[in-house]
Amino acid sequence: MTTELLAAIPSPPQGVWHLGPVAVRAYALCILTGIVVAVYWTVRRYVARGGRAETVIDSAIAAVPAGIVGGRIYHVITDHHLYFGDGRNWVDAVKITNGGLGIWGAVIGGGLAVWAVLAYKKVPLGPFADAVAPPILLAQAIGRLGNWFNQELYGGESDAPWALEIYRRVDAAGNIDQMNGVSDGVVLATVQPTFLYELLWNLLVVVLLVVADRRLRLGGGRVFMLYVAGYTFGRFFIELMRTDAATTVFGDVRINSVVSAVVFVGAVVLFVATRSRTRETPEVVAGPAAGTPDGSGSEGTGLSSDG
């Protein structure tokens, strides 16, 4: 059966630009952009809840490197065949700019770093987790654009009216180099753009989180639980479409599908079990209110108390 292609989605001709000896990678730029956006929005949400802006900055300083390291460790463990074994160079395991960060490891690594910072400051974790949940997912959506530039994390041949074109990329000498080369116009495959599906799903869940947070006035980390449940629900099905090499368990089941299912169930159980939780004050503020010079609190942010 054939399907008429109504929308061909082109891949970028390249994902790396060389400025003299410096290689500027789109993947790294997308990750950095996502981090900046997430920190900015988290500050506004946390301050609107009554917290201090500097708490977010201190937490971000610890969480960003911890999240990157944790994400890379998870990726290397679950996709170890890419870095170890015959014909592989283990040094590639530390080349983060080439792509490969596992969200589970990033959340665990970053979460532990934030927990340590807040524990040191004697600040409750729940309000911070609720403030950071939508921004984290927005950052994930922005980061997925990096996969588009890298021509990675796509599905099988598309039988839908749309498809992503994967180009052959070559270096200056004409040798095939899919990661660092430039497209020569040859289309190698037309595939399911699973990176785009996840990006759009993430944006939808971000909107749902903000609306639920505003209308239900969720507290005690329950916005974060919803983020985890919403993300893993979509990731489970998107993962089933992907065809890139991955570690499998229970025969031929991708490990990320299993993790998504387990974490989804855990998040839903926690959300139901904590239904009696209400919002709590993030910090006991002495002097001027959270992050504003005149003690006006959230009024200085231009946002409602629900972010």
Disulfide bonds with the S-S distance in Angstrom:
none
